[in-house]
Amino acid sequence: MSRSALVGNVTAMLEDAGFMVSERATVRPKSFDLAARRGEDLLLLKVLGNVDAFDGVTGAEMRRLGSYLSATPLVVGLRTRDEELKPGVVYFRHGVPVLNPDTALDLFVEEVPPLIYAAPGGLYVNIDGDLLADERERRDWSLGRLATELGVSRRTVSKYEDGMNASIEVAIQLEEVFDQPFSSPVEVLDGAEAVRDADPTPEDPEPEDDDAHVVTVLTRAGFTVHPTARAPFKAVSEDDDGREVNVLTGHSPFTRSAEKRARIMSSIGEVTRTRSVYFTEETSKRESVEGTALVSCEELAEVDDPDVIRDLIRERTREPAES
């Protein structure tokens, strides 16, 4: 299956599940392909045939964007170099959850979350330690008795009850011993933080030299500007006062490619509930592109009042959807 067809299938699946899905990000570089929202659940998705193509720089970018936009970064893929991705299993690449399309279908359409995740050494599950302890005590079994049944140490059983995850083989044994499951779902929509590497969110990259004056103006207007490395926009700007929603920010001469990028930013902004603004090097007769504000750097140079800059962005952008 071609990557384009795979993106189309994932888009159709999400729409069937009730998600609003953005236009595909077809400009380069691009750290994600689609933004999708259902209620308060916001996804940033990368769709790949071979997930080995998902590198560390892209993973760091998606995790940063997830933090700025309150979104879950997610990869949907078919295989690695060595094997097909198994259904019902959550994998990880550079701290980002990875699902195959069948697992995504179960999660988003059937609302059946995965129970298994892959980690070095094999496949694992989250064990409900409190439930395990209750069942063991209800049978009046000692830690040692259960350890003997499982063929593990008493200390290992104690760790399971304290919340340590178990191999899938141990989970199956527990279900056979007690005739009930003890596995808890992997919380993919929370980024699977309970089981993925607990790395801090990577730091922002430095802004490009050509963007320095735009960053300075936005900072003076009360925004914290988070530059991006591979997103369809140059930065995510957060309002320090909390009066405005986030702003997706672009900047370049206004070419046909820039117009295309502004249109994609508008589509992504509609899904992420953000405004979007594109700063151009020259003055344009147009004030917006499908909801993305166009503001020339010449206009910026003439404005000293930070509130005027905010008003300019607000007046020319499409109003974000209500939360």
Steps between C-alpha positions, in 0.01 A plus 500: 500500500632846410550751776243732343240221503588419861450865603165495318393185684600642837313823424184307405527286814529806724208671331291185547594517869362855526827695475540829320811448286720773355621526145809285451824691553666463161770765542852414607640468754211345693517332836137381481250431223163561662338668799177341621257592778206330668372700794797578720718229345748653257740286297806591295559205268791384293408223254777273372534168323829426677521659846880473498485819289378685810816664634595663828471859375143440383413320823629791708307747284173308536541475876563875524196575285293266715602703803424840342165394351378257770507223240605135485776434247441167328649294219290260293713255300510158342840350572859533610794376298475164674128429544140610460361694796273272703134591554403589856855609591631852571857556383718804564739701289690783667240528775200510260235221501479297178195295390421294196176593315303211652593610852405859415166376363430307820592800714322779313205327331426204725628685812696193609840615631812284462622300800849410383808713436839415358818581690855365499477133585153428366132579546359630828172597666399737778396299806227628733702442817219586742265251336770232504569556870127489580452172315805341658385600848143389429639152437715533811812438294840622613738680265706183501207282392423724199871522418514120485197489270664748264854366525639837611642637823295629792659842447381505136141430605526784751617730219205398283267601782687828533431576133795350312402392150522136398589303192209377294586144605460588868174683426364185333609290799325735741180484299515118501570481875222738605267450202486876436717762328717747687616704200431875479473682164790700363380862514598599147306828507710613795813426302540163677710685756469220754704264285708707257840643585446777756726749322434871547358688204794591271605865502402737219737539206652843436305723259643545152690824449244626247223461759673687783317830445159329494584320824607831655173673404281215625698479823454875551127449444487254790540164326742220585619380161586131461693450174447175311741296291277299267141613550288656221541830693805680637385527862223461756451825690342482846335804657679570828188668644267216406264742325538343158523148361828377355606633161656289225759727343657500154747734334655531153462691175142448381549249219256241369664252737443742791133536402466121505666487841266770633199302378624185675564703817138618487372142473724383786401805708130420458562154645742607774282800599779748442538813294753508219698790357749520215752784504607598149801693381289710265163674527207306352161628391349204685453494876461123541514160334202285601517626859877539533586868552752661267711770666794662326824568680464860382176524699674352803779757477246783520334368818635583845199409711487125585119512522482623141693192386258278690202684347649464153534124540155466656324704230647308208482146631205267515352475848604165654222252574370499855647239733 
